[in-house]
């Protein structure tokens, strides 16, 4: 606001506009994140996952909007996470166990349902670096779904001028998992078959292996 413009305004209005400015900036930032998610299309990236105990795993992340995701872990890790058909599936081949739950009940639902209105359940967390956007998302009506804190960087190379850097997810027991992304590639060709997976329970019943 210029000094000349401020001088022409009633004094009582100036504090109100100063207070409004951060809210407007947050609204614009949240709209930019919403546009990024809606423009994402496809993405691949390398990921580093750190759990609450400090255990680190690496692998490749693939996303295809809407609603499809695959965490392919490093060689030797018998775990696969796939989102497709409205469900998030966790497969542990070492014990032949499969767990499934609705994507909407997972913090990852923020990433995989770009049609959701972020303004209803997310907010921008102020930070010291203007190049970075941090967005906290959770459903206050369903705390059992957990929370996710997305971290994005302003970058003209990404959809809507943003690049997803990673996130921190907390489940209902407050278990923290941190994902850091590198080598993000947008608009790549991703086949629907990339989200297929082998059911170890079926293989066990047939006497086979993964």
N, C-alpha and C positions, 0 to 999 in steps of 0.2 A: 504494500500500500504506500503510495507516494505521500510526502508531507503535505503537498497542496491538496490532494484528495481528502486526506484525513482532516485537514483544517476546515473543510466545507461540511463535515458531518457533525450531527449532534454528538456531544461528548458521551452521552449515555449509550450510544450505539457502538462505540469503538471497542469496549471490553467484550461485548457480545460477539462481534465479528472476529476478534482475536481468538476467542474460545471456539468459534465455529471452524476456523481454519484447519486445526488438526483433524476434526471430524470429517471435513470435506476431503482432505488428503487421504485419510484412511479409506473412505468410501471409494475414491478413485483407484487406490492401490488394490483394494479387494476386487473391484471391477476388472482390473488388469489381470489379476490371477484367474478370475472366472473366464476371461477371454482366452487366456493361455491354455487352460484345461479344455476348453471347448475347441480350440484350434490344434490340439496336440496331435490328433490323428494316430501316428505311430511313433514309437521311440524305442531305441535300444541304448543300453549303457552298461558299463561295468559297475558293480556295486561292492562295497565293503560293509558288512553287517557286524555290529558290536552289540552283544547282549548285556544284561545288567551285571553279569559276572566278569565282564571284560573279554569274553571269548569272541574271537574275530573269525568270520568266514567271508569268503569272496565268491564272486560269480558274475553272471550276466542277467540283466533285467530286460524283459521285452514287454512293451505295452502296445495294445491296439484298441483304440476307442471305438465303440463304448464297451466297457466291462470286461476286457481281456488282459491278462497279465501273467507272466511266467518268471519266477525266480529259479534260474538254473544254477545250482551251487557248484563249486569247484570239484574237480575230480576227486573221488574218494569220500565225498559227503553224500550219504544215501538219503537225502531229503530233497523234495520237490514241492514248490508252492505254485499252484495254478489257479487263476480266476477265469471262469467262463460259465456261460449259461446262468448267470445270476448268483453263482455260488463261488466261494473261496475254498479251495481244497488243499489240505496239508497231507502230503504222503511221506511216510517214513518207511523206506524199503527194508531197513534193517530189522524191523519188527513186524513188517507187513501190516501196517496200520494206516487207515485213511480217516481223516476228519474233515467234515464239510459243514459250512454254515453260510447263511446269506451274506453276500457282499455288503449289503446295506447295514448289517450289524457289525461291520468291521471298520476300524479307522481308515482302511484303504478305500472304503467306499467314496471318500472325497475325491480320490484320483480317478476312480473308475466310473463315476456317474457324473459327467460334466454338465448334465442338465439340472442338477440340484442348485438351488439358489444359495450361494455361499453366505450372503448377508443374513440368512436366517440362523446360521449356526457357526459362523467363523468370524474371526476378528484379526486385524493386523497388530502384531506386537511391535511397539516402537523399538528401534535399535540405533546404535551409534554409527553404523555404516549405511549411508544413503543408497549404496549400490545393491544392498541386500534387502529382500522382503521376507519377513517371518510371519506366517499365518497359523494361528491356533484354531483348530476345528474340533468340535465335539457336540453331541446332541444332549442338551441339558435335561431332556425328558428321558433319556436312556443312558445314564452314566455307565451302565454295564457294557456299552459298546466301546468304551475307551476313548482315547484322544489322540490326535495326530498334529504335530507341528511341522508344517512344510517350510522349507527354506528355498527361496528362489533368488536368482541374481538377474539384474538388468543386463540384457545382452541382446543386441539387435539380431543375432544369428538364431535366436529361439522364437517359437510361436508367440505372437503378441509382444515381442521384445523381452521375453523372460526365458530363463533356463532353469529347470528344476535341479537343484544341487543335492537334495536329499530330504530326509525327514526324521523325526523322532516320534515313535509310536509308544503309547502307554496303554496297557490293557486294563481291565477292571480291577486287577490285583496290583496295579501300579508297576508292573514289570515293564522296564524300559528297553526298547530296541532302537538302535540308531543305524540309519542307512545313509551312506555317503556315495554319491554318484560321480563317475568320471566318464570321459569319452562319450558324452551324450550325442546321439545321432537322431535327427528328426526326419520324418517323411520317408523313411526307408520302407522297402517292400517287405511285408510280413504276412506269411500265409496263415490261414486259420488253423492249419495243422500244427502250427507252432505251440498251440495250447492243448494239444492232445496229451494224454498220459496213460501209462500202463497201470492197471489196478493190481497191486501185489496180492490181494485177497483172491482174485480169480486165478492168478498164476499158482498160488499155493494150493488151491483146490484141484488144479490140474497137474500138480506135482512138478510145475515148472519153476523158472527163475525169472528175475527181472530182465 
